[in-house]
Amino acid sequence: MEIPPNLFQLWKSEMILRNIVISSPHTLLSKRGSMTHSFTQNLQHVIFSTIDTSWEKDLYSYIGGILKRIDCKLLTAGGIPDHIHLLTSISKNLTIPEVVRKIKSSSTNWVRKNIRNKRGLARQNGYAAFSVSNSKVDQVQNYITNQHYHHKKISFEEELKLFLDKHRIPYDERYLKG
């Protein structure tokens, strides 16, 4: 006699709830029904102000190195002279503010040491970060790599307002000025 799939699922759920592990090489549950490992995906679209990014390719490579050293990953970077966009995968062991602080402080030091005119990342604490679904990664990467095109039509301040509105983040316009 064949067991209907939905009846098997119900039985399987009941067994897990009773702290019985269903044998499988891919079981993530311990005998108590708790997970034995941490699984995360924290993709963030980070935006922050700059003064000048005429040396952007070197800066993006450096930011990629910063992220790698702290167990994060730079997926895409792009920007125009007054701001930078980064698509990052952030470690489960770090918070977004920690990562952004590390990027901004290390990058500012790198700019001061390596760029002749010493103009670079704005010394502002502010940033914007938006979570990104894995299904939207290609779309966000395309948006970031086409910053020069987008900003022929829209200013950084207008762009930021659109992002904040889209993600339903309240803001005071006085604090959006660069």
C-alpha positions in Angstrom: 0.0 0.0 0.0 1.3 3.4 -1.0 1.2 6.3 1.5 -0.1 9.6 0.1 2.6 12.2 0.1 0.7 14.7 2.3 0.1 12.0 4.9 3.8 11.2 5.0 4.6 14.9 5.4 2.2 15.1 8.4 3.7 12.0 9.9 7.3 13.3 9.3 6.4 16.6 11.0 4.9 14.8 13.9 8.0 12.7 14.3 10.3 15.8 14.3 8.1 17.5 16.9 8.5 14.4 19.1 12.3 14.9 19.0 12.7 11.9 16.7 15.2 12.5 13.9 14.2 11.2 10.4 17.3 9.4 9.1 18.8 11.4 6.3 22.4 12.4 5.3 21.1 16.0 5.1 19.4 16.2 8.4 20.0 19.6 10.1 18.2 18.7 13.3 19.7 17.3 16.4 17.9 14.8 18.6 16.3 17.7 20.4 15.0 19.2 17.2 17.3 22.2 17.2 19.6 23.2 14.4 23.3 22.2 14.8 24.7 24.9 12.4 24.0 28.5 11.6 22.9 29.3 8.0 22.6 32.9 6.9 22.5 34.9 3.8 22.9 38.6 4.5 23.1 40.4 1.2 23.1 44.2 1.6 23.0 47.1 -0.9 25.1 49.7 0.9 25.2 53.4 -0.1 27.4 56.2 1.3 28.7 59.6 0.4 32.1 60.4 -1.0 33.9 63.5 -2.2 35.6 62.1 -5.3 35.9 58.7 -6.8 38.0 59.4 -9.9 40.2 56.5 -8.6 37.2 54.2 -8.1 38.6 51.0 -9.6 41.5 50.9 -7.1 39.1 51.9 -4.3 36.7 49.1 -5.1 39.5 46.6 -5.2 40.7 47.8 -1.8 37.1 47.6 -0.4 36.9 44.0 -1.7 40.1 43.2 0.3 38.7 44.8 3.4 35.5 42.8 3.2 37.4 39.5 2.5 39.6 40.1 5.6 36.5 40.3 7.8 34.8 37.2 6.3 32.5 39.2 4.0 32.4 39.5 0.2 32.1 42.4 -2.2 29.8 41.2 -5.0 29.5 44.5 -7.0 30.7 48.1 -6.6 29.8 51.2 -8.5 29.3 54.9 -8.0 29.8 58.4 -9.2 31.9 61.2 -7.6 29.5 62.0 -4.8 28.6 58.4 -3.6 29.3 54.7 -3.7 27.0 51.7 -4.0 28.2 48.3 -2.8 26.5 44.9 -3.0 27.9 42.9 -0.2 27.5 39.5 1.5 27.9 40.1 5.2 29.3 37.5 7.7 26.8 36.1 10.2 29.3 37.2 12.9 29.1 41.0 12.1 26.5 43.7 12.1 25.9 46.1 9.2 27.2 49.1 11.2 30.4 47.2 12.0 31.0 46.4 8.4 30.3 49.9 7.1 32.5 51.5 9.8 35.3 49.2 8.8 34.9 49.9 5.1 34.7 53.7 5.6 37.6 54.0 8.1 40.0 51.7 6.3 39.1 53.2 2.9 39.6 56.8 4.2 43.0 55.8 5.5 43.9 54.2 2.2 42.8 57.3 0.3 44.9 59.6 2.5 47.9 57.4 2.1 47.7 56.6 -1.7 45.8 59.3 -3.5 47.7 62.5 -4.4 45.1 65.1 -3.8 43.9 63.4 -0.6 40.3 64.0 -1.3 38.2 61.0 -0.8 35.5 59.4 1.3 33.4 62.0 3.1 33.9 61.9 6.9 30.3 61.3 7.6 28.9 58.5 9.8 25.8 58.1 7.7 25.0 55.4 5.2 22.0 53.5 3.8 21.8 49.7 3.7 19.0 47.7 2.2 18.6 43.9 2.3 18.6 42.2 -1.0 16.8 39.0 -1.8 18.9 36.4 -3.7 16.3 36.6 -6.5 17.1 40.3 -7.0 20.9 40.1 -7.0 21.3 40.3 -10.8 18.9 43.3 -10.9 20.8 45.1 -8.1 24.2 44.4 -9.7 23.0 45.8 -12.9 21.7 48.9 -11.2 25.0 49.4 -9.3 27.2 48.9 -12.4 25.1 51.5 -14.4 25.4 54.3 -11.9 26.8 56.7 -14.5 23.8 56.2 -16.7 21.2 56.5 -13.8 22.7 59.8 -12.6 22.3 61.5 -15.9 18.6 61.6 -15.0 18.5 61.8 -11.2 20.6 63.3 -8.3 22.0 61.3 -5.4 19.5 62.9 -3.1 16.6 62.0 -5.3 17.9 58.5 -5.7 18.3 58.1 -1.9 14.7 59.3 -1.3 13.4 56.8 -3.8 15.3 54.0 -2.0 14.1 55.1 1.4 10.5 55.4 0.2 10.6 52.0 -1.6 11.8 50.3 1.6 9.4 52.3 3.8 12.2 53.8 5.9 11.1 57.1 7.5 13.5 60.1 7.1 13.9 63.8 7.7 15.0 65.5 4.5 17.3 67.8 6.5 19.6 64.8 7.0 19.8 63.8 3.3 21.9 66.7 2.2 25.4 65.7 1.3 
